[in-house]
Structure formats: C-alpha cells, structure tokens
C-alpha cells in the first residue's frame, strides 16, 4: 500500500494515532514543531550540539509519555515545557546557570520603561543589511540570562500568549510579564550600545 501523507491531518487525529503506536503520525508532529523546539533549545543552551540533544530528548520523552498529555493545553505548549526542562538540565550539567530569583517582582506593565534609553544616531537599517541585523539581534538574545531568553523567545518570537508561556514554563503570569519586560529592556540597552559604538570591536558589548 502507498504511504499516505499526513501533512494536512488535524493535530488531534495525529495525537490519537500516535497514542496507538503510529510512528508516522508522531513523525508528522515532530516535523511540525522541531524547528521551533530546536530554536528554543539553542537560545537556552547557547550551544548547537546541546540543542540537537535537547531536540531529540524532548520528542523521545514526549513519545514515551503521550498518555500523560490530556489535551487541556496545546500540544506545542506541552512539549515546550519538556524542552525547557531538558535544556535547563544541560545547563546545570555544564554548571553555567546564573542565579536569578524566581520571585523577584518589578512593574509588570509591558509598556513600562524604568530608565531612559538612548536614541540611535542613525537608522540601523541604513548601516546594516537585514542579514547583519538578524545576526546582531540573535547575538543579543543569546546574551540574555536563560530565564529571560526562554520567556522572550516564546512570547516575542514564537508569539505564544502570556498564559501559554506561563503554562509552558511553569511560571505565574506576573512572573512571565516581569521577565519579558526585563528581557526587552536588556535587549534595547544592548542594541543601543551596539549601534552607538563604531568599530569592529562593537560585538564585545553584547
């Protein structure tokens, strides 16, 4: 019999088939989300090999524990939580996690600015190509502490809601808002310093 493509199959159907042992159905779920999970893992670990390990471990654990996914949240939210746990385990083994208080609170209004941010002298797009800007932004994101990177990637890159991000990371909604605000402020400061500085050594600031 010919192999039937499952690219258009509804996710709930794929999950049901996967629970029954259909590896092709689960492979389709992997195909849909592996890019996002790899990017998240790489942002957290700052290491491509570790991110590849996290990607593999995440989907292995997800497949082994599919019976624990009750469908109360999105499947992606569920696997994000697995991926974050695996990535943080990698960091702990490398002993590079910096101490960050999970309970530290600041003003959680997403439009709040707690300090003045200097304006760029020139429009960055006039100086850099889109590729260069992408590389600069990626480097700035990588320089954030892991707890802030995770929230920033899920909210501002993957565009999960605050509630979905909180569920995926096991945080309260105020904690997600607090970390997102800190991440955005830190990125603005890092990028401001970069674009204000002239010369080849500007990346040292990131």
N, C-alpha and C positions, 0 to 999 in steps of 0.2 A: 504494500500500500504506500502511496506517496506521502511524504511528510507534510502536514498541514501547517502553514504559517499561523502564529498566534499573535502577530503584531497588533491586530485590531481587537483582540479579545478583551472583554471587560476584566478589570483587576479582581473583582470578587470571584469571578469564574476561575481565573488563574490561581487564586489562593485556594479555592476549593479543590481544584485539580492537584495542586502542589501537596496539599494535606493528604491526598490519596496516593502520593508517591510519584506523580507525573513530573519527571525531571525536566521535560521540555517546557512545561508551564512555569516551573520555577526559573528556568533559564531565561524566559522572557521577562520575568520580574527583575532578574539581575540585569538584563540588558537595559531596561528602562531606567534603572537607578544607579548603576555602577559609576557613571561619570560624576554624578553629584556626590556620592559617597567617597569616591577617591579624592575629589577636590577638597571636601571637608576634612578628610583624614590628613591630607598633605598640609592643609593650613594649620591643623593642630600639632602635627608632629614635626613640621619643617624638614621632612626627610622623605624622599620619594620611595625608597625601599621600605621604610616603615609604613608608609601609606599603602603600598601594594599589599603588605602583610595584613594591615587593618582591613582592607577591602575584602581579601579572601576570608579572613576570620569572621568578619561581620556576616557575610552571606552563608558561611558554614553554620554559624550559630543560629542564624535566622531559620535555616532549613531544618536544623535539628530540633528547634523549639517552636515550630509553626503552630503546634497545638496550644501554645500559650498566648498566641495573638487572637484576641477575642473580637476584633473588629470595632472596638469602641473608639479608636482613633484611626487616622490614615496609616496605611502600611509603611509609607515613607517615614512618618514620624516615629514609628516603632523601630525601624532599622537604623534611623539616625541615633537613637539612644544607644543601641548596641554598638554602633560605630564610635560614638564619643567615648563610651566606656573602654573599648578596645584601644583607642588612640591614647587615652589617658594612662592606661596600663603600660603602653610603650614608653610614655614619658617618665613614668615612675621608675621603670626599669633602667632608664638612662639617667635617672636622678637629676633631671633638669627642670622639674616643675617648680616654679617660683611660688612663694607663699602669698595667697590672696584670700582675704577674709570673705567668706560667702555671705556674711550677714551685714557687710558694710553697706550703708544706705546713703544715697545722695538724692537730690531733687530728681524725680523720675519723669518730669515733663520732657518729652522728646525734643521740644523746641527750645529748651533752656540752654543758655550759654553762660558758663560760670566765669569765663575770663575773655579778655579781648583777643581776637585772632587777627594777626597782621594780614593786610591785603597783599596779594601778589603784585609785583611791579608791572608785569606783563601778563597777557593771556597765555597760559601754558600751552594751549593748542597752537599758538603762533611759534613756539620754540620747539615743540616735540611732536613727533608723529603719534598716531593712535597706538601703534605698537609700543613705542617708548613709554607713553603714558600708562599703558596697561602694565608694563613691566615695573614701572615706578610704584604704581598703586599696589601691585601684588607684593612687592618687597615691603611696602609699608604695612600691609595687612599681616605679613609673616612676622613682623617685628612686634606685633601686639602679644601680650601675655595670653596663654592658651584659653583661659576662661572668657576673655573678651573676644578672641578670634572666633570661637565657636558661636557665640551669640551673633556677632556681626555677619558671619558667613550665612547662617541660617535665616536671619531677618533681612539683610540688605542685598544678599546675592541670590540665595535660594528663594527669597520672598515668602517664607513661612510667616504666619501670623504670630503675634506676641504669645497667644495662648498655645499654639502648636509648638513654638520654640521652648516655652516653659515646660511643656509636657515631655518633649524630646530630651531635654537636658536635666529634667528632674528638679527644676527651679520654680520659685514663686514668680508670679507675673511682675511684681515690683523689682525683683532681682534681675529679671531679664531686661526691663526698661533701664535700670541703673547701669548694667553692664554695657548695654547698647549705647547709651549716652556717653559713657566713658570711652568706649571704643571709637565713636565718631569724633569726639573731641581730640583724642590722641592722634587719630589719623589726620585731622585738619592741622594739628600742630606740626606733625612730621612732614606733611606735604608742604606746608608753609615754609618751614625751614629749608626744605629741599629746593623749592623754586626761588627762594630769595638768595640762595647761595650760588655763586658762579664757580665753575671749575670742575675738574674731573673727580675731585675728592668729595663731591656732594653726597654720594651714597653712604659715606661714613656716618652721616647724621641719621640714617634710617636704621 
